[in-house]
Amino acid sequence: MNTYKTIIIDDEQPALIRLRELLSRYENIEIICEAENGIEAVKKINQYQPNLIFLDIKMPGLNGFEVLEKITHSPYVIFCTAYDEYALKAFETKSIDYLVKPVRPERLHKAMDKLNEMSDPSDKDELLAMVKQLMHSNKKEEATTLPIKTGDKIIFQKLSEVIYLQASEKYIEIHTRQGETHLMDQSLKNLEDKLPSYFMRIHRSYIINTNEIKEIQKYFSNRFVFKMEDVVQSKVISSKGYYTQIKAALIL
């Protein structure tokens, strides 16, 4: 049985940990490193030249499609994604597979059986074409407002006036330019997929409106302090895990 030098690429720590644990049950899988964003993934794939990568599609910095465009080494690719199963039928070919998150052990086993039957890694151009097809078919209209329930009515908050979003237990705190705070019963991760491109995640608990940044200051441990343009002059601190993505996105 072939041994596969493997890199796991996912920006969500719980998903990465789960996949690492599931793969530890396979004697022919040797996890040589992990990457938490697309920029780091390109560097490590080109440096370590793995036989196999588990690649998330939607990531900050560079998405899965952009990672495949930039790598010079062509390993086997198994996609890990939150896209629905119906949309991913196009990936059911002899040379590629996908896992819908959260990854189920039996589905991973099926992917590993398929991997062991392959003779050569897929042509990179073929992978790119498939990812383009997937991303195009799943492209969603960007939201312009957020529906917020207040008592017996629903108000629609313009996203252009939202300064930042903060995860708060099972709710999202919506902070506006006027200094108001609204609560929304939804997870930050689910909402992130619907936000316009000018919103950027800087922390597991914070997404900011980049159009409303007044000033950026360097902070210790590879973090930044974002001073915002709202009436209360909010300060939002990024986490070091998003340092590379922030630098790349804002050209810092």
Stockholm file with secondary structure:
# STOCKHOLM 1.0

chainA/1-252         MNTYKTIIIDDEQPALIRLRELLSRYENIEIICEAENGIEAVKKINQYQPNLIFLDIKMPGLNGFEVLEKITHSPYVIFCTAYDEYALKAFETKSIDYLVKPVRPERLHKAMDKLNEMSDPSDKDELLAMVKQLMHSNKKEEATTLPIKTGDKIIFQKLSEVIYLQASEKYIEIHTRQGETHLMDQSLKNLEDKLPSYFMRIHRSYIINTNEIKEIQKYFSNRFVFKMEDVVQSKVISSKGYYTQIKAALIL
#=GR chainA/1-252 SS CCCEEEEEECSCHHHHHHHHHHHTTCTTEEEEEEESSHHHHHHHHHHHCCSEEEEESSCSSSCHHHHHHHCSSCCEEEEEECSCTGGGGGGCBTTBEEEESSCCHHHHHHHHHHHHHCSSCCCHHHHHHHHHHHHHHTCCCCCSEEEEEETTEEEEEEGGGEEEEEEETTEEEEEETTSCEEEESSCHHHHHTTSCTTEEEEETTEEEEGGGEEEEEEETTTEEEEEECSTTCCEEECCGGGHHHHHHHHTC
#=GC SS_cons         CCCEEEEEECSCHHHHHHHHHHHTTCTTEEEEEEESSHHHHHHHHHHHCCSEEEEESSCSSSCHHHHHHHCSSCCEEEEEECSCTGGGGGGCBTTBEEEESSCCHHHHHHHHHHHHHCSSCCCHHHHHHHHHHHHHHTCCCCCSEEEEEETTEEEEEEGGGEEEEEEETTEEEEEETTSCEEEESSCHHHHHTTSCTTEEEEETTEEEEGGGEEEEEEETTTEEEEEECSTTCCEEECCGGGHHHHHHHHTC
//
